[in-house]
């Protein structure tokens, strides 16, 4: 009888572990159209990412990365020639916090970023959806986003959110992209 209970207990634990939720590998979000992204952003800026520093947040519970952004041009809004981007995540004191679905700017990388203003800092409007890397090509610079760890959902006919699959996003010419952003910014003002 004891063997049966032990076997049952082991099976129950194995089943519970098998059904337990696993760590998230992606962030789930609704895909924003470019016009929506412009509307929800205080600033849209072409930048070059600079040095990064990490520190604990105000209650010492989460790691923050602060990235200095050198502004090349404002496509929406105005501001200083340097901004400080604040994001959760990074490595500090041998610990790493990674936020799936957030953008990762590397020092020296050029990008067009969609931002919200904070006190002395800026935040990405919609995580990875907010960063278009500027990439030089033989035909001129293009922009592209890294959405590899984002899962998108969209409302169905009843309004319930259902998986909508990863959007196919071809590279866009930088000049056309910035013109479209400026036009959207004019419509939203």
Buried (B, 14 or more C-beta within 10 A) or exposed (E): EEEEEEEEEEEEEEEEEEEEEEEEEBBEBEBBEBBBBBBBBBBBBBBBBBEBEBEEEEEEEBBBBBBBBBBBEBBBBEBEEEBBBBBBBBEBEEEEBEBBBBBBBEEEBBBBBBBBBEEEBBBBBBBBBBBBBBBEEEEEBBBBBEBEBBBBBEEEEEEEEEEBEEEEEEBBBBEEBBEBBBEBBEEEE
